[in-house]
């Protein structure tokens, strides 16, 4: 099985588990004399089986990510950590730029003037560079996902 297939299965299992949780909660209580729409014990058995499979998949994915090396030498795990941090940086910087570049309209000269505390243009260039780095990193990760066999 390719890593990409395992990642897809993991995502499907996580979605199914969230749905099972909702179905369990919907069948936790019934009015006296009534029956639940679904048997909670069967749902719990399905949940247990799904979590067992999810644990197997996550372990295999992690083993594969820790042993698979990219062209430059870092492991796939290292690339994923870098990607997550780049996404975090970009999110913070984009939010900050939105605030720093917001226009404050003044209705008269006597109103308080508000100005940006940073050079927005320079910071936007930094964000653009980080975005480019993230795109390249995503491409490298996706390439490995589709060409790497699961361990």
Backbone as ProteinMPNN parsed JSONL, in Angstrom:
{"seq_chain_A": "XXXXXXXXXXXXXXXXXXXXXXXXXXXXXXXXXXXXXXXXXXXXXXXXXXXXXXXXXXXXXXXXXXXXXXXXXXXXXXXXXXXXXXXXXXXXXXXXXXXXXXXXXXXXXXXXXXXXXXXXXXXXXXXXXXXXXXXXXXXXXXXXXXXXXXX", "coords_chain_A": {"N_chain_A": [[0.849, -1.176, 0.0], [0.525, 2.206, -0.805], [1.815, 5.182, 0.725], [0.169, 7.424, 0.398], [-2.345, 6.232, 0.052], [-2.731, 5.111, 2.574], [-2.852, 7.42, 4.095], [-5.211, 8.51, 3.113], [-7.04, 6.547, 3.894], [-6.759, 6.817, 6.651], [-7.833, 9.375, 7.054], [-10.502, 8.899, 6.249], [-11.26, 7.045, 8.222], [-11.039, 8.639, 10.521], [-13.086, 10.463, 10.041], [-15.278, 8.721, 10.026], [-15.166, 7.831, 12.68], [-15.801, 10.194, 14.053], [-18.434, 10.445, 13.178], [-19.546, 8.109, 14.261], [-19.328, 8.735, 16.95], [-21.189, 10.813, 17.168], [-23.528, 9.396, 16.468], [-23.588, 7.566, 18.567], [-23.997, 9.301, 20.759], [-26.515, 10.278, 20.054], [-28.039, 8.078, 20.572], [-27.889, 7.518, 23.233], [-29.752, 7.988, 25.243], [-33.162, 7.164, 25.76], [-36.714, 7.49, 25.773], [-38.554, 6.007, 28.413], [-39.644, 2.743, 27.801], [-39.285, 2.909, 25.083], [-37.197, 2.147, 22.21], [-33.758, 2.552, 21.256], [-32.729, 4.15, 18.175], [-30.51, 2.972, 17.032], [-28.456, 0.254, 18.084], [-26.551, 0.904, 20.832], [-24.435, -0.68, 21.812], [-23.562, -2.141, 19.604], [-22.664, -0.019, 18.055], [-20.557, 0.831, 19.685], [-18.862, -1.38, 19.434], [-18.198, -1.159, 16.711], [-16.873, 1.271, 16.84], [-14.67, 0.591, 18.437], [-13.364, -1.244, 16.74], [-12.754, 0.445, 14.606], [-11.016, 2.271, 15.851], [-8.927, 0.53, 16.493], [-7.991, -0.167, 13.922], [-7.303, 2.399, 13.051], [-5.203, 3.021, 14.791], [-3.291, 1.143, 13.939], [-2.841, 2.067, 11.317], [-1.869, 4.705, 11.79], [0.476, 4.129, 13.195], [1.933, 2.735, 11.198], [2.112, 4.749, 9.256], [3.592, 6.672, 10.66], [5.988, 5.22, 11.121], [6.832, 4.94, 8.495], [7.089, 7.631, 7.695], [9.158, 8.388, 9.375], [11.287, 6.939, 8.405], [11.566, 7.482, 5.731], [13.373, 9.314, 3.412], [13.791, 12.552, 2.035], [14.838, 14.196, -1.027], [16.786, 16.127, -0.311], [17.735, 15.105, 2.053], [16.436, 15.337, 4.635], [14.056, 13.646, 6.79], [10.727, 12.482, 6.029], [9.097, 13.016, 8.176], [10.443, 15.202, 9.292], [10.037, 17.054, 7.243], [7.257, 17.316, 7.383], [6.961, 18.465, 9.908], [8.243, 20.882, 9.448], [6.507, 21.913, 7.507], [4.126, 22.225, 9.006], [4.923, 24.195, 10.824], [5.578, 26.301, 9.066], [3.029, 26.798, 8.015], [1.774, 27.717, 10.334], [3.286, 30.045, 10.906], [2.716, 31.554, 8.595], [-0.042, 31.892, 8.866], [-0.24, 33.496, 11.179], [1.25, 35.752, 10.347], [-0.236, 36.588, 8.094], [-2.684, 37.282, 9.283], [-1.796, 39.353, 10.928], [-0.868, 41.139, 8.976], [-3.272, 41.731, 7.701], [-4.483, 43.276, 9.687], [-2.56, 45.298, 9.987], [-2.571, 46.549, 7.537], [-5.04, 47.578, 7.243], [-7.318, 50.068, 6.333], [-8.077, 53.076, 7.94], [-10.672, 55.135, 8.045], [-10.949, 58.6, 8.142], [-13.125, 61.135, 9.124], [-12.847, 63.762, 9.493], [-10.259, 66.257, 9.769], [-9.591, 66.628, 12.395], [-9.863, 64.222, 13.691], [-8.316, 61.385, 15.264], [-5.322, 60.211, 13.889], [-4.506, 57.133, 12.487], [-1.938, 54.803, 12.025], [0.089, 52.309, 10.389], [2.234, 50.067, 12.181], [4.327, 48.76, 11.087], [6.354, 48.075, 8.15], [4.367, 47.386, 5.696], [4.533, 46.539, 3.017], [7.101, 45.366, 2.871], [6.83, 43.285, 4.725], [4.816, 41.86, 3.467], [6.19, 40.885, 1.256], [7.847, 39.093, 2.549], [5.932, 37.258, 3.465], [5.013, 36.349, 0.988], [7.325, 35.036, 0.093], [7.551, 33.002, 2.051], [5.192, 31.657, 1.487], [5.745, 30.648, -1.038], [7.852, 28.909, -0.375], [6.392, 27.116, 1.182], [4.647, 26.019, -0.747], [6.495, 24.633, -2.384], [7.478, 22.811, -0.52], [5.147, 21.377, 0.091], [4.756, 20.146, -2.393], [6.996, 18.443, -2.483], [6.427, 16.766, -0.332], [3.983, 15.611, -1.163], [4.865, 14.246, -3.435], [6.473, 12.267, -2.286], [4.509, 10.95, -0.812], [3.026, 9.66, -2.792], [4.821, 7.945, -3.967], [6.006, 6.336, -2.115], [6.184, 3.261, -0.429], [4.204, 1.869, 2.152], [5.434, 1.083, 5.354]], "CA_chain_A": [[0.0, 0.0, 0.0], [1.258, 3.471, -0.855], [1.599, 6.089, 1.85], [-0.993, 8.269, 0.092], [-3.551, 5.441, 0.318], [-2.858, 5.006, 4.03], [-3.293, 8.733, 4.574], [-6.614, 8.628, 2.737], [-7.793, 5.657, 4.787], [-6.743, 7.432, 7.981], [-8.805, 10.465, 7.023], [-11.837, 8.306, 6.222], [-11.522, 6.475, 9.539], [-11.26, 9.733, 11.464], [-14.433, 10.969, 9.766], [-16.21, 7.689, 10.492], [-15.158, 7.838, 14.145], [-16.592, 11.358, 14.48], [-19.839, 10.122, 12.923], [-19.954, 7.122, 15.267], [-19.484, 9.465, 18.215], [-22.473, 11.502, 17.077], [-24.574, 8.38, 16.505], [-23.636, 7.066, 19.943], [-24.636, 10.317, 21.604], [-27.934, 10.34, 19.693], [-28.718, 6.873, 21.059], [-27.502, 7.31, 24.636], [-30.945, 8.034, 26.077], [-34.472, 7.055, 25.116], [-37.844, 7.553, 26.698], [-38.884, 4.707, 28.975], [-40.531, 1.967, 26.944], [-38.864, 3.068, 23.684], [-35.919, 1.549, 21.817], [-32.928, 3.494, 20.496], [-32.724, 3.94, 16.726], [-29.403, 2.041, 16.777], [-27.959, -0.389, 19.302], [-25.293, 1.537, 21.25], [-23.366, -1.666, 21.988], [-23.022, -2.41, 18.264], [-21.899, 1.167, 17.675], [-19.309, 0.797, 20.461], [-18.004, -2.394, 18.812], [-17.686, -0.546, 15.483], [-15.913, 2.296, 17.253], [-13.46, -0.102, 18.889], [-12.693, -1.786, 15.551], [-12.203, 1.572, 13.843], [-9.848, 2.791, 16.56], [-7.849, -0.45, 16.34], [-7.455, 0.016, 12.565], [-6.676, 3.724, 13.003], [-3.912, 2.927, 15.482], [-2.385, 0.423, 13.038], [-2.491, 2.971, 10.213], [-1.036, 5.801, 12.286], [1.802, 3.567, 13.481], [2.602, 2.463, 9.922], [2.41, 6.041, 8.634], [4.702, 7.28, 11.413], [7.218, 4.466, 10.817], [7.218, 5.277, 7.123], [7.542, 9.027, 7.682], [10.441, 8.491, 10.074], [12.369, 6.262, 7.684], [11.622, 7.948, 4.341], [14.172, 10.53, 3.263], [13.565, 13.369, 0.848], [16.03, 14.396, -1.852], [17.788, 16.911, 0.411], [18.24, 14.391, 3.207], [15.581, 15.255, 5.822], [12.998, 12.639, 6.743], [9.391, 12.984, 5.748], [8.633, 13.596, 9.452], [11.044, 16.534, 9.393], [9.34, 17.915, 6.279], [5.918, 17.585, 7.901], [7.101, 19.425, 11.01], [8.533, 22.172, 8.814], [5.27, 22.375, 6.875], [3.196, 22.692, 10.042], [5.433, 25.464, 11.358], [5.399, 27.312, 8.021], [1.605, 27.141, 7.981], [1.505, 28.53, 11.515], [3.889, 31.374, 10.688], [1.943, 32.253, 7.567], [-1.344, 32.258, 9.416], [-0.05, 34.647, 12.076], [1.681, 36.908, 9.561], [-1.354, 37.062, 7.266], [-3.622, 37.969, 10.162], [-1.172, 40.606, 11.33], [-0.873, 42.013, 7.803], [-4.641, 42.218, 7.519], [-4.699, 44.362, 10.644], [-1.605, 46.385, 9.76], [-2.84, 47.241, 6.278], [-6.43, 48.059, 7.224], [-7.471, 51.518, 6.205], [-8.977, 53.706, 8.897], [-11.194, 56.342, 7.411], [-11.186, 59.755, 9.016], [-14.171, 61.991, 8.564], [-12.392, 65.148, 9.576], [-8.834, 66.403, 10.093], [-9.412, 66.642, 13.842], [-9.899, 62.863, 14.238], [-7.004, 60.778, 15.51], [-4.761, 59.515, 12.736], [-4.021, 55.795, 12.803], [-1.02, 54.347, 10.983], [0.665, 50.985, 10.598], [3.464, 50.034, 12.976], [5.347, 48.026, 10.332], [6.394, 48.271, 6.71], [3.474, 46.352, 5.184], [5.051, 46.029, 1.741], [8.237, 44.482, 3.155], [6.301, 42.103, 5.388], [4.073, 41.1, 2.461], [7.192, 40.162, 0.464], [8.263, 37.968, 3.387], [4.833, 36.302, 3.415], [5.041, 35.756, -0.344], [8.446, 34.097, 0.066], [7.186, 31.843, 2.868], [4.151, 30.935, 0.749], [6.444, 29.91, -2.093], [8.54, 27.81, 0.306], [5.374, 26.149, 1.584], [4.2, 25.308, -1.95], [7.55, 23.688, -2.776], [7.511, 21.77, 0.501], [3.945, 20.56, -0.125], [5.003, 19.323, -3.578], [7.952, 17.395, -2.11], [5.719, 15.818, 0.536], [3.026, 14.869, -1.982], [5.615, 13.324, -4.29], [6.866, 11.124, -1.453], [3.293, 10.215, -0.438], [2.548, 8.839, -3.897], [5.847, 7.023, -4.446], [6.565, 5.572, -0.997], [5.409, 2.127, 0.078], [3.999, 1.87, 3.59], [6.256, 0.079, 6.069]], "C_chain_A": [[0.893, 1.238, 0.0], [0.879, 4.328, 0.353], [0.358, 6.95, 1.618], [-2.302, 7.526, 0.367], [-3.794, 5.313, 1.82], [-3.35, 6.32, 4.618], [-4.776, 8.95, 4.27], [-7.491, 7.761, 3.644], [-7.857, 6.233, 6.202], [-7.788, 8.539, 8.065], [-10.237, 9.936, 7.042], [-12.21, 7.715, 7.577], [-11.796, 7.562, 10.569], [-12.65, 10.339, 11.28], [-15.48, 9.993, 10.294], [-16.293, 7.674, 12.018], [-15.958, 9.024, 14.675], [-18.087, 11.102, 14.28], [-20.37, 9.114, 13.933], [-20.171, 7.788, 16.622], [-20.843, 10.162, 18.246], [-23.63, 10.505, 17.173], [-24.716, 7.776, 17.9], [-24.365, 8.042, 20.857], [-26.122, 10.431, 21.318], [-28.731, 9.16, 20.233], [-28.394, 6.559, 22.514], [-28.724, 7.237, 25.549], [-32.199, 7.872, 25.213], [-35.544, 7.16, 26.188], [-38.161, 6.133, 27.167], [-39.913, 4.011, 28.088], [-40.176, 2.045, 25.469], [-37.53, 2.359, 23.458], [-35.086, 2.594, 21.088], [-32.986, 3.159, 19.013], [-31.634, 2.959, 16.314], [-28.935, 1.479, 18.109], [-26.612, 0.221, 19.685], [-24.14, 0.539, 21.412], [-22.751, -2.049, 20.642], [-22.175, -1.228, 17.789], [-20.563, 1.21, 18.411], [-18.339, -0.241, 19.896], [-17.393, -1.859, 17.517], [-16.611, 0.481, 15.812], [-14.593, 1.659, 17.675], [-12.675, -0.644, 17.697], [-12.049, -0.666, 14.738], [-10.976, 2.155, 14.533], [-8.664, 1.827, 16.475], [-7.186, -0.289, 14.976], [-6.736, 1.349, 12.443], [-5.304, 3.69, 13.665], [-2.88, 2.217, 14.615], [-1.904, 1.334, 11.915], [-1.554, 4.081, 10.662], [0.375, 5.304, 12.587], [2.591, 3.32, 12.198], [2.995, 3.764, 9.222], [3.604, 6.692, 9.336], [6.02, 6.563, 11.157], [7.744, 4.85, 9.433], [7.77, 6.698, 7.056], [8.908, 9.191, 8.347], [11.592, 7.847, 9.317], [12.525, 6.72, 6.235], [12.371, 9.267, 4.275], [13.825, 11.232, 1.964], [14.886, 13.551, 0.117], [17.148, 15.119, -1.099], [18.337, 16.233, 1.645], [17.323, 14.339, 4.413], [14.52, 14.169, 5.671], [11.665, 13.3, 6.415], [8.784, 13.598, 7.015], [9.173, 15.007, 9.639], [10.341, 17.516, 8.457], [7.942, 18.28, 6.771], [5.954, 18.594, 9.051], [7.378, 20.815, 10.458], [7.279, 22.756, 8.18], [4.292, 22.944, 7.909], [3.633, 24.037, 10.61], [5.308, 26.595, 10.331], [3.949, 27.761, 7.932], [1.24, 28.036, 9.164], [2.038, 29.936, 11.367], [3.059, 32.188, 9.704], [0.587, 32.711, 8.088], [-1.241, 33.497, 10.305], [0.31, 35.896, 11.276], [0.549, 37.463, 8.695], [-2.383, 37.811, 8.105], [-3.088, 39.322, 10.592], [-1.185, 41.605, 10.179], [-2.27, 42.556, 7.517], [-4.92, 43.393, 8.443], [-3.804, 45.565, 10.341], [-1.915, 47.182, 8.494], [-4.276, 47.758, 6.187], [-6.457, 49.58, 7.167], [-8.464, 52.019, 7.246], [-9.413, 55.022, 8.294], [-11.429, 57.421, 8.466], [-12.208, 60.643, 8.33], [-13.791, 63.469, 8.626], [-10.927, 65.157, 9.991], [-8.6, 66.309, 11.598], [-9.45, 65.239, 14.467], [-8.484, 62.316, 14.356], [-6.569, 60.0, 14.276], [-4.174, 58.179, 13.204], [-3.114, 55.353, 11.662], [-0.435, 53.002, 11.37], [1.969, 51.088, 11.374], [4.609, 49.324, 12.26], [5.295, 48.429, 8.864], [5.604, 47.123, 6.072], [4.018, 45.732, 3.905], [6.182, 45.027, 1.982], [7.756, 43.18, 3.803], [5.508, 41.232, 4.406], [5.031, 40.314, 1.567], [7.684, 38.936, 1.238], [7.191, 36.869, 3.359], [4.81, 35.602, 2.06], [6.164, 34.721, -0.463], [8.148, 32.84, 0.875], [6.115, 31.006, 2.17], [4.766, 30.092, -0.365], [7.178, 28.708, -1.499], [7.556, 26.709, 0.692], [4.877, 25.353, 0.378], [5.227, 24.262, -2.386], [7.609, 22.51, -1.804], [6.321, 20.824, 0.341], [4.138, 19.632, -1.33], [5.938, 18.17, -3.253], [7.275, 16.328, -1.253], [4.753, 14.973, -0.285], [3.721, 13.857, -2.885], [5.997, 12.074, -3.511], [5.647, 10.292, -1.069], [2.869, 9.245, -1.525], [3.572, 7.815, -4.376], [6.396, 6.124, -3.353], [5.622, 4.469, -0.561], [5.348, 2.225, 1.6], [4.821, 0.766, 4.229], [5.375, -0.69, 7.035]], "O_chain_A": [[1.891, 1.299, 0.719], [-0.21, 4.213, 0.914], [-0.419, 7.178, 2.545], [-3.261, 8.121, 0.858], [-4.933, 5.399, 2.279], [-4.172, 6.328, 5.535], [-5.505, 9.512, 5.087], [-8.549, 8.194, 4.101], [-8.889, 6.145, 6.867], [-8.536, 8.623, 9.039], [-11.087, 10.459, 7.763], [-13.344, 7.864, 8.031], [-12.692, 7.416, 11.4], [-13.312, 10.688, 12.257], [-16.451, 10.399, 10.933], [-17.378, 7.52, 12.579], [-16.71, 8.882, 15.638], [-18.906, 11.495, 15.111], [-21.498, 9.238, 14.408], [-21.098, 7.436, 17.351], [-21.556, 10.099, 19.248], [-24.603, 10.751, 17.886], [-25.827, 7.507, 18.359], [-25.239, 7.652, 21.63], [-26.912, 10.657, 22.235], [-29.955, 9.231, 20.342], [-28.611, 5.436, 22.967], [-28.719, 6.492, 26.53], [-32.275, 8.376, 24.093], [-35.284, 6.937, 27.37], [-38.046, 5.178, 26.4], [-40.913, 4.603, 27.682], [-40.736, 1.291, 24.674], [-36.828, 2.017, 24.409], [-35.636, 3.436, 20.378], [-33.261, 2.019, 18.638], [-31.806, 2.201, 15.359], [-29.01, 2.152, 19.137], [-25.635, 0.076, 18.95], [-22.985, 0.89, 21.17], [-21.541, -2.258, 20.556], [-21.111, -1.41, 17.198], [-19.546, 1.584, 17.827], [-17.129, -0.014, 19.88], [-16.211, -2.077, 17.25], [-15.575, 0.551, 15.15], [-13.521, 2.14, 17.307], [-11.451, -0.516, 17.652], [-10.932, -0.813, 14.241], [-9.998, 2.498, 13.869], [-7.517, 2.267, 16.392], [-5.958, -0.274, 14.879], [-5.684, 1.433, 11.809], [-4.349, 4.271, 13.148], [-1.724, 2.635, 14.558], [-0.715, 1.373, 11.599], [-0.56, 4.368, 9.995], [1.355, 5.978, 12.27], [3.773, 3.652, 12.116], [4.086, 3.865, 8.662], [4.515, 7.201, 8.682], [7.056, 7.207, 10.993], [8.942, 5.056, 9.24], [8.803, 6.936, 6.431], [9.713, 10.026, 7.934], [12.753, 8.174, 9.562], [13.512, 6.38, 5.582], [12.047, 10.217, 4.988], [13.596, 10.597, 0.935], [15.932, 13.108, 0.593], [18.32, 14.765, -1.233], [19.302, 16.718, 2.237], [17.404, 13.376, 5.177], [14.135, 13.818, 4.556], [11.511, 14.517, 6.515], [8.046, 14.58, 6.939], [8.455, 15.9, 10.087], [10.082, 18.661, 8.825], [7.494, 19.413, 6.599], [5.089, 19.464, 9.155], [6.822, 21.805, 10.934], [7.016, 23.952, 8.3], [3.709, 24.009, 7.706], [2.803, 24.914, 10.848], [4.969, 27.722, 10.691], [3.665, 28.951, 7.792], [0.487, 28.997, 9.013], [1.342, 30.907, 11.662], [2.742, 33.353, 9.947], [0.133, 33.81, 7.769], [-2.046, 34.422, 10.199], [-0.254, 36.967, 11.498], [0.398, 38.679, 8.578], [-2.894, 38.85, 7.688], [-3.818, 40.313, 10.62], [-1.478, 42.783, 10.381], [-2.423, 43.716, 7.134], [-5.521, 44.386, 8.033], [-4.244, 46.711, 10.429], [-1.561, 48.356, 8.394], [-4.675, 48.313, 5.163], [-5.71, 50.266, 7.865], [-9.547, 51.459, 7.411], [-8.597, 55.915, 8.066], [-12.017, 57.181, 9.52], [-12.157, 60.867, 7.121], [-14.342, 64.304, 7.908], [-10.42, 64.163, 10.51], [-7.505, 65.943, 12.026], [-9.11, 65.077, 15.639], [-7.577, 62.735, 13.637], [-7.34, 59.235, 13.698], [-3.442, 58.118, 14.192], [-3.457, 55.499, 10.489], [-0.464, 52.609, 12.536], [2.711, 52.061, 11.245], [5.732, 49.29, 12.763], [4.331, 49.037, 8.399], [6.122, 46.015, 5.929], [3.962, 44.513, 3.738], [6.213, 43.962, 1.365], [8.232, 42.099, 3.457], [5.53, 40.005, 4.506], [4.718, 39.194, 1.163], [7.909, 37.874, 0.656], [7.514, 35.687, 3.243], [4.609, 34.39, 1.993], [5.973, 33.656, -1.051], [8.457, 31.733, 0.435], [6.135, 29.778, 2.255], [4.35, 28.957, -0.599], [7.131, 27.612, -2.058], [7.849, 25.522, 0.548], [4.702, 24.138, 0.473], [4.863, 23.133, -2.718], [7.768, 21.36, -2.213], [6.474, 19.607, 0.446], [3.732, 18.471, -1.293], [5.71, 17.043, -3.691], [7.52, 15.134, -1.426], [4.705, 13.754, -0.125], [3.229, 12.745, -3.078], [5.863, 10.957, -4.01], [5.732, 9.066, -1.004], [2.408, 8.141, -1.235], [3.22, 6.903, -5.124], [7.185, 5.225, -3.644], [4.43, 4.692, -0.351], [6.319, 2.615, 2.248], [4.895, -0.348, 3.71], [5.857, -1.579, 7.736]]}, "name": "protein", "num_of_chains": 1, "seq": "XXXXXXXXXXXXXXXXXXXXXXXXXXXXXXXXXXXXXXXXXXXXXXXXXXXXXXXXXXXXXXXXXXXXXXXXXXXXXXXXXXXXXXXXXXXXXXXXXXXXXXXXXXXXXXXXXXXXXXXXXXXXXXXXXXXXXXXXXXXXXXXXXXXXXXX"}
